[in-house]
Amino acid sequence: MTERHLFRGKEDRPDGEFIVGYLCGENAIAWSEYDLNGAHDYMAFVIPDTIGQCTGLRDKDGTLIFEGDIVKAYGRLCFVRFRAGCWELRSIDGKLIRYGTSEMLGDCNDEHLKVIGNIHDNPELMEGST
């Protein structure tokens, strides 16, 4: 599977961290880890409101960009969301910067994108959003 089929969600436990893997139902994410003894499969329950799909894009540091991420793009603070079948990159004040498929968002050359947080861990960055 490609990276854009990955999902991320915050573990449903105190001090839960984000888990990246494949969506299993409405509130679980599964992944495999490999070591010298072979593959080990895991699953974690996550908070449904924190689940976001990967765009398939990476920022200038190679970090995968997920729905719900806050990115600096073209000198603006923006957030990423999926709506009506398309990815949207919106400025914090709600202005649409880019939209389309992952390939179309890819026009946002990765040198112009930097993940600086997400709407769940850094809500203070969303002040003034619409």
RADATA-V107398 format. One record per run of one state. SS is the DSSP state (@ for helix, = for strand, . for the rest). FROM is the first residue (numbers start at 1). LEN is the number of residues. If there is no record, write none. Layout:
ss=SS from=FROM len=LEN
ss=SS from=FROM len=LEN
This chain:
ss=. from=1 len=2
ss=@ from=3 len=3
ss=. from=6 len=1
ss== from=7 len=5
ss=. from=12 len=6
ss== from=18 len=6
ss=. from=24 len=4
ss== from=28 len=8
ss=. from=36 len=2
ss== from=38 len=9
ss=. from=47 len=1
ss=@ from=48 len=3
ss=. from=51 len=1
ss== from=52 len=7
ss=. from=59 len=5
ss== from=64 len=3
ss=. from=67 len=2
ss== from=69 len=5
ss=. from=74 len=2
ss== from=76 len=8
ss=. from=84 len=2
ss== from=86 len=6
ss=. from=92 len=4
ss== from=96 len=5
ss=. from=101 len=1
ss=@ from=102 len=4
ss=. from=106 len=4
ss=@ from=110 len=3
ss== from=113 len=6
ss=. from=119 len=4
ss=@ from=123 len=4
ss=. from=127 len=4
